[in-house]
Amino acid sequence: MKVSIDTRTLEPGDVFIPVKGDHFDGADFIDEALKRGASQILNVDLTRFAKAYRKKLSCEVIAVVGSFGKTTIKDYLKTVLGQYYNVVATKENQNNEIGVPLTLLSADDQTEILIIEMGLRKPGDLSSLVQLVRPTLVVHTGVGFSHAEFFKSENALAKEKASIFREAVLWEKERLGKRKAFIATQHDYVDVLKTKALKKGYDVYLYGAQSLLGQPLALLEQIGQHFSLSIEQIKQALLQYKPSKHRLSHVALSNNRLVIDDSYNANPKACLYALDYLETLQAKRRLCVFAEMKELGS
């Protein structure tokens, strides 16, 4: 189902759901949606509708969570798995209370794998989203110093990040089978995540590498085994990889000068990853332009 909540990007044939926000009411744009070719107007609560729709899906649902690297990992998974399966994935970084249900609704009975990036800013965000998504497979990139403005401590953030792991309800047990969790090892809260996942009934697989840059490939090797893909198939698929906007994107190449756009967002761990990446490039000079990192408290 192709759903739109914004008449500015609505395409003919889309289903329009008039979402109400703090400063707007989608119902005011119903006439505009019809003029632009909306096939149907669904005056429903977006979250509740997506939650009911989730139960109709029989595909593998992968949730990608963590303090850093979510969009990059999601893009890698989409690239590799998409070469061999019918894959639907989160667009760019639409990982909040609006983007997550829209991603769910974009899957259909032809979808074999649904990849959903899930983010948070404040306590309770992730635990609410997981009730909606109910993933069969969780990829956790780790816990790092982020959103400190909204959490009393990094340990409190780790507990919120661990809320992705929860008890399966009856229909999940009957239809979805054993759930799996793939957890990165290069952070300080591996045991917190692993313990919570095991307690909630997940099979746990740890992935890691000698450097941050090696983690995506380490994950892809394990995920590939789960989906019966060989290392050679993974390497061939990665030749098609293109990052999302502002994620280590090579945007200019002239006069032997390369510009890399990694400007979407930042936390300390993500910056270390970017600097490690920069170090791998052959260059006489490397110039970094940094802005401030927000939501880190005082």
C-alpha positions in Angstrom: 0.0 0.0 0.0 1.4 3.4 -1.0 0.3 5.8 1.7 0.9 9.6 1.8 0.3 12.1 4.6 1.6 15.1 2.7 -0.1 16.4 -0.4 3.1 18.1 -1.5 4.7 14.7 -2.2 1.4 12.7 -2.9 1.4 10.9 -6.2 -1.6 9.7 -8.2 -3.0 6.5 -6.8 -1.7 7.1 -3.2 -3.9 6.5 -0.2 -4.1 9.7 1.8 -4.3 9.6 5.6 -5.0 13.1 7.1 -2.6 13.2 10.1 -3.2 15.8 12.8 -0.2 17.5 14.4 0.4 20.3 16.9 0.4 22.9 14.2 -1.6 21.4 11.3 -4.6 19.2 10.5 -4.3 16.9 7.5 -8.1 17.1 7.1 -7.7 20.6 5.8 -5.9 19.1 2.8 -8.3 16.4 1.8 -9.6 18.4 -1.2 -6.0 19.0 -2.4 -5.3 15.3 -2.0 -8.2 14.4 -4.2 -7.2 16.9 -6.8 -3.7 15.4 -6.9 -5.1 11.9 -7.6 -5.4 10.2 -4.2 -7.1 6.9 -4.7 -8.7 6.8 -1.3 -9.0 9.0 1.9 -8.5 7.0 5.1 -9.6 9.1 8.1 -7.9 6.8 10.6 -5.3 7.0 13.4 -2.1 6.3 11.5 -0.4 4.4 14.4 -3.5 2.2 15.1 -4.0 1.5 11.5 -0.4 0.5 11.0 -0.5 -1.7 14.1 -3.4 -3.7 12.8 -1.8 -3.8 9.3 1.3 -5.3 10.8 -0.6 -8.5 11.8 -1.3 -9.1 8.1 2.3 -9.2 7.1 4.0 -12.6 6.8 7.4 -11.3 5.8 10.6 -11.1 7.9 10.7 -7.8 9.7 14.1 -6.4 10.6 14.4 -3.6 13.1 17.6 -1.5 13.0 18.2 0.4 16.3 21.1 1.9 18.1 22.9 5.2 19.0 24.8 5.4 15.7 25.0 4.0 12.2 21.4 3.0 11.9 20.8 4.5 8.5 24.1 3.2 7.1 23.4 -0.3 8.4 19.9 -0.1 7.0 21.2 1.0 3.6 23.8 -1.9 3.6 21.1 -4.4 4.4 18.7 -3.1 1.8 21.5 -3.2 -0.8 22.6 -6.7 -0.1 19.3 -8.4 0.7 17.5 -6.4 -2.1 19.7 -8.2 -4.7 18.1 -11.5 -3.8 14.8 -10.8 -2.1 11.8 -8.5 -2.5 12.8 -5.9 0.1 11.0 -2.8 1.4 13.0 -0.4 3.7 12.8 2.9 5.5 13.3 5.8 3.2 16.3 8.0 4.3 16.0 8.3 8.1 12.2 8.3 8.5 12.5 6.5 11.8 10.1 8.2 14.2 6.4 7.9 15.1 5.4 9.0 11.6 8.0 7.4 9.5 7.8 4.0 11.1 4.1 3.3 10.5 4.4 4.7 7.0 7.2 2.2 6.3 5.1 -0.6 7.7 2.2 0.3 5.4 4.5 0.4 2.4 4.9 -3.4 2.6 2.5 -5.9 1.0 2.0 -9.6 0.4 4.8 -9.6 -2.2 7.3 -8.2 0.4 9.8 -10.9 1.6 11.9 -8.7 3.9 10.8 -5.4 5.6 13.7 -3.3 7.1 12.6 -0.6 9.5 15.0 1.9 11.1 13.8 2.9 14.5 15.0 6.0 16.4 14.4 7.7 19.7 15.0 11.1 21.3 13.4 10.8 24.7 12.4 8.1 27.2 9.5 5.9 25.9 10.0 6.5 22.2 11.5 3.1 21.3 9.3 1.1 23.6 6.2 2.6 21.8 7.6 1.9 18.4 8.4 -1.7 19.1 4.8 -2.4 20.0 4.0 -1.3 16.5 6.8 -3.0 14.6 7.1 -6.3 16.5 10.3 -7.3 14.6 11.3 -10.9 13.9 14.9 -9.9 13.7 16.7 -7.0 15.6 20.0 -5.4 14.6 21.4 -3.3 17.4 24.3 -1.1 16.4 25.2 -0.3 20.1 24.8 2.4 22.7 26.8 5.6 22.7 26.7 9.1 24.1 23.7 10.6 22.4 20.4 12.3 23.4 22.0 13.0 26.8 19.8 16.1 27.1 16.8 13.8 27.6 18.4 11.1 29.8 19.9 11.2 33.3 22.8 9.0 32.4 24.2 6.8 29.6 23.0 3.8 31.6 19.5 5.1 31.4 19.9 5.5 27.7 21.2 1.9 27.4 18.1 0.6 29.2 15.8 2.5 26.8 17.8 1.1 23.9 17.3 -2.4 25.3 13.5 -1.9 25.3 13.5 -3.1 21.7 13.6 -6.6 23.3 10.2 -7.5 24.7 7.9 -10.5 25.2 6.3 -12.0 22.2 2.5 -12.0 22.2 0.5 -15.1 21.3 0.0 -14.3 17.6 3.7 -13.7 17.2 4.6 -17.0 18.8 2.1 -18.9 16.6 3.0 -17.2 13.3 6.5 -15.7 13.4 8.7 -18.3 15.0 11.9 -17.8 16.9 13.2 -14.2 17.0 16.8 -13.3 16.6 19.0 -10.4 17.8 22.3 -9.3 16.2 24.2 -7.0 18.6 27.4 -5.1 17.9 30.2 -5.6 20.4 32.1 -2.3 20.2 30.4 -0.4 23.0 30.1 -0.6 26.8 26.6 -2.0 27.1 26.8 -5.3 25.2 26.0 -7.3 28.3 22.9 -5.1 29.1 21.5 -5.7 25.6 22.4 -9.4 25.5 20.9 -10.1 28.9 17.7 -8.4 28.1 17.4 -10.1 24.7 18.0 -13.6 26.1 15.5 -12.9 28.9 12.9 -12.0 26.4 13.4 -15.2 24.3 15.7 -14.0 21.5 18.5 -16.1 20.0 21.5 -13.7 20.3 24.4 -13.3 17.9 27.2 -10.9 18.5 29.1 -9.2 15.7 32.2 -7.1 15.7 35.5 -6.3 14.0 38.9 -4.8 14.9 37.7 -1.3 13.8 34.4 0.5 13.6 34.6 0.4 9.8 34.7 -3.4 9.8 31.4 -3.8 11.8 29.0 -3.5 8.8 30.7 -6.3 6.9 30.9 -8.5 10.0 27.1 -8.0 10.4 26.4 -8.7 6.8 28.3 -12.0 6.9 26.1 -13.1 9.8 22.8 -11.8 8.4 23.8 -13.3 5.0 24.1 -16.7 6.6 20.6 -16.3 8.1 19.3 -15.6 4.6 21.4 -18.3 2.9 23.7 -15.9 1.1 27.4 -16.6 0.5 30.3 -14.2 1.1 30.7 -13.9 -2.6 27.0 -13.0 -3.1 27.4 -10.3 -0.4 30.5 -8.8 -2.0 28.8 -8.7 -5.4 25.7 -7.0 -4.0 27.8 -4.4 -2.2 29.1 -3.1 -5.5 25.6 -1.6 -5.9 25.8 0.2 -2.5 24.8 3.9 -2.5 24.6 5.7 0.9 21.7 7.9 1.9 22.1 11.7 1.6 24.6 13.2 4.0 26.1 9.8 5.1 29.7 9.7 3.9 28.4 10.7 0.5 31.0 11.5 -2.2 29.4 14.6 -3.7 32.2 16.3 -5.6 35.3 15.0 -7.4 37.3 17.5 -9.4 40.9 18.6 -9.7 42.0 15.6 -7.6 39.8 16.9 -4.7 37.1 14.8 -3.0 34.3 16.3 -0.9 32.6 14.0 1.5 29.2 15.0 2.9 28.6 13.4 6.3 26.5 16.3 7.7 23.2 14.8 8.7 23.8 14.3 12.4 26.5 13.5 14.9 27.5 12.0 18.2 31.0 11.2 19.4 31.0 7.6 18.2 29.7 8.6 14.7 32.4 11.2 14.4 35.1 8.6 15.3 33.6 6.3 12.5 33.8 9.2 10.0 37.4 10.0 11.0 38.4 6.3 10.7 36.8 6.3 7.2 38.7 9.5 6.3 42.0 7.9 7.4 41.5 5.1 4.8 41.6 7.5 1.9 44.8 8.3 0.1 45.3 12.1 0.3 48.1 14.6 0.8 45.8 16.7 3.0 42.6 16.0 4.8 40.4 18.8 6.0 37.6 18.3 8.4 34.8 20.8 9.0 32.9 20.2 12.2 29.7 21.7 13.6 28.4 21.4 17.1 26.8 18.1 18.4 23.3 18.8 19.8 21.1 17.1 22.4 24.2 16.2 24.5 23.2 18.3 27.5 25.6 20.6 29.2 
